């Protein structure tokens, strides 16, 4: 009786391992969700977005929310067009307005107790099409001297921590 139960458990364990292996092989994860290779910095009352990989951008969307109302995201930037970006390039609201067709463009609130989400769409160097960065602003707000990465780290350079360096 015990050996039959052990065989069933072993069989289900092998099936589970096979399914898990198949799923992880089909969906390789190189960057954790929401930690796309980009960073943010404040420039006065403006925001700077550094892109940390080569990408042919076709659309850009920026959203923000207060932590007290986590379900209420508001769009601060929405643009479409074609823009070739190289790792280390910095995007501002002004540069987006100069190079892309803009639907919405306003500076986000960049003080503490906020989340900012940046969605870049286009062809990235690894063949994927979307990059998402979700940033929780630190208690001190967004810095003018350090770059905030989606993994929560602040670094001196715009791409210093974005790829796990």
C-alpha positions in Angstrom: 0.0 0.0 0.0 2.8 2.4 1.0 4.8 1.6 -2.2 1.8 2.3 -4.4 1.3 5.7 -2.7 5.0 6.5 -3.0 5.0 5.7 -6.8 1.9 8.0 -7.3 3.7 10.8 -5.3 6.8 10.2 -7.3 4.9 10.3 -10.6 3.1 13.5 -9.6 6.4 15.0 -8.6 8.0 14.2 -11.9 4.9 15.6 -13.8 5.1 18.8 -11.7 8.8 19.1 -12.4 8.3 18.6 -16.1 5.5 21.2 -16.3 7.6 23.7 -14.3 10.6 23.1 -16.5 8.6 23.5 -19.7 7.0 26.7 -18.5 10.2 28.3 -17.4 11.9 27.2 -20.7 9.1 28.8 -22.6 9.2 32.1 -20.7 12.8 33.1 -20.1 13.1 36.0 -17.6 16.2 38.1 -18.0 14.9 41.2 -16.1 12.3 40.9 -13.3 8.9 42.4 -14.2 8.8 46.1 -13.6 12.6 46.4 -13.4 13.2 47.3 -17.0 16.7 48.7 -17.9 16.0 52.4 -17.3 16.4 55.0 -14.5 14.9 58.3 -13.4 16.4 61.5 -12.1 14.9 64.9 -11.3 16.0 68.1 -13.1 14.3 70.9 -11.2 10.6 70.2 -11.6 11.2 68.0 -14.6 11.9 64.3 -14.9 14.7 62.6 -16.8 14.4 59.0 -18.1 17.6 57.2 -19.0 17.3 54.1 -21.2 20.0 51.5 -20.5 19.9 49.5 -23.7 19.6 50.1 -27.4 16.0 50.3 -28.6 13.9 51.5 -31.5 11.1 53.2 -29.7 7.6 53.3 -31.2 5.6 54.4 -28.1 6.2 55.7 -24.6 3.8 55.9 -21.7 4.3 57.4 -18.3 1.9 56.9 -15.4 2.0 58.1 -11.7 0.0 57.4 -8.6 0.0 58.4 -4.9 0.6 55.5 -2.5 -2.5 56.5 -0.6 -4.6 55.7 -3.7 -2.8 52.7 -5.3 -5.5 51.9 -7.8 -5.7 55.5 -9.3 -2.9 55.8 -11.9 -2.9 58.9 -14.0 -1.1 59.4 -17.4 1.5 62.1 -17.5 3.1 61.2 -20.8 1.8 59.4 -23.9 3.6 59.5 -27.2 4.0 57.5 -30.4 6.4 57.6 -33.4 9.9 56.4 -34.2 12.9 57.2 -32.1 16.2 55.3 -32.1 17.7 55.2 -28.6 21.2 54.1 -27.6 22.0 52.8 -24.1 22.6 55.8 -21.9 20.3 58.2 -23.8 18.2 60.5 -21.7 14.6 61.3 -22.5 12.8 64.4 -21.2 9.3 65.7 -21.7 10.7 68.3 -24.0 12.8 65.9 -26.1 9.7 63.6 -26.4 7.7 66.5 -27.7 10.4 67.3 -30.3 10.7 63.8 -31.7 7.4 62.0 -31.2 3.7 62.6 -31.7 2.5 63.5 -28.2 -1.0 62.8 -26.9 -0.4 63.8 -23.2 2.7 65.6 -21.9 2.9 67.1 -18.4 5.5 66.8 -15.7 4.7 64.2 -13.0 4.7 64.9 -9.3 8.2 63.9 -8.2 8.0 64.0 -4.4 7.9 61.1 -2.0 5.0 58.7 -1.5 4.5 58.1 -5.2 5.0 55.4 -7.8 6.0 56.2 -11.4 5.6 53.6 -14.2 7.3 54.0 -17.5 6.4 51.7 -20.5 8.6 51.8 -23.5 7.4 49.9 -26.6 9.5 49.1 -29.6 12.2 46.7 -30.7 14.9 46.2 -28.0 18.3 44.7 -28.7 17.2 41.2 -27.4 14.2 41.1 -29.8 11.5 41.8 -27.2 9.1 44.7 -27.7 8.3 46.1 -24.3 10.2 47.5 -21.3 8.4 48.3 -18.1 10.0 50.2 -15.2 8.0 50.7 -12.0 9.7 53.2 -9.6 8.8 53.8 -5.9 10.1 57.2 -5.1 12.3 57.4 -2.0 11.2 59.2 1.2 13.4 62.2 0.1 11.7 62.4 -3.3 13.4 62.0 -6.7 17.1 63.1 -6.5 18.8 65.6 -8.8 22.2 64.0 -8.3 21.5 60.2 -8.2 19.7 58.0 -10.7 16.8 55.9 -9.3 16.6 52.4 -10.8 13.5 50.3 -10.9 15.1 47.8 -8.5 15.1 50.6 -5.9 18.8 51.3 -6.0 20.2 54.8 -6.5 23.5 55.2 -8.4 25.7 57.9 -9.7 25.3 56.9 -13.3 22.1 56.4 -15.2 22.9 52.7 -16.1 25.1 51.7 -13.2 22.5 49.5 -11.4 20.0 48.9 -14.2 21.5 45.7 -15.5 22.6 44.3 -12.1 26.1 45.9 -12.4 
